[in-house]
């Protein structure tokens, strides 16, 4: 093999390796963006009481653990969180005491890609509601600790633990 052939082969190999590394880097960015959007869909589903949107961010066999040891297992049970809220608000409205809207805020988010199909998501969580005189009142402060999985090309929350800062 002459030097020219060696150089051409080296350059071709380097270009292939570089393209592969670029593809992997782009995929990581896409995965992070999709996981961030997953978290946004969760909040949107909860705040708008869209049970299907809310439940759709969870894997079919997901586990959602709330403070106080309350655990919801499976997408159907997790969906019920929102349908129960819908029913509660409807009862309150019918009784003349409408429930204030809650707004969920997630901040200081961290996404760790473990491998191509597993990630960890962590963020602060808080709920606020409108109060008298246009002020807002914080109802909850804590954090979400999530294990996220990629199935059939989509990211889902496999397990979510909501940890309260006030025990």
Secondary structure, 3 states (H helix, E strand, C coil): CCHHHHHHHHHHHHHHHHHHHHHHHHHHHHHHHHHHHHHHHHHHHHHCCCHHHHHCCEEEEEEEEEHHHEEEECHHHHHHHHHHHHHHHHHHHHCCCCCCCEEEEEEEEEEEEEECCEEEEEEEEEEEEECHHHCEEEEEEEEEEEEEEEECCEEEEEEEEEEECCC
